[in-house]
Amino acid sequence: MDGALNAERMTLVPATPEQLRATWESPDGTFPPGISPASIAGLRAATAADPWVLGYLFIHRQLNAKIGSGGFKGEPDADGVVDPEDGQVWRFEKARPR
């Protein structure tokens, strides 16, 4: 997978605009309230996968299943450091201890 990041239990795959729209956009063209207008505009303007704009899909390696999405707040700085943005792991969210 080109541009994928591998961890012990999951792989982060650059998300395409089509994948994210299929995940988040309702048939009437609306998005959940937690998605910012700037993110929606960026998604609608995107034409290809760009992890710095659209983020990543989280793929559980053992299950080979899409379990969430997330990204970074911007591109790496001069030292190669990135600041993670909030992500969601939908498939296991209910199993989280409260």
Secondary structure, DSSP 8 states (H G I E B T S, - for coil): -TT-EE-SSEEEEE--HHHHHHHH--TTS---TTS-HHHHHHHHH--S--TTTT-EEEEETTTTEEEEEE-BSSS--TTS---B---EEGGGGGGS--
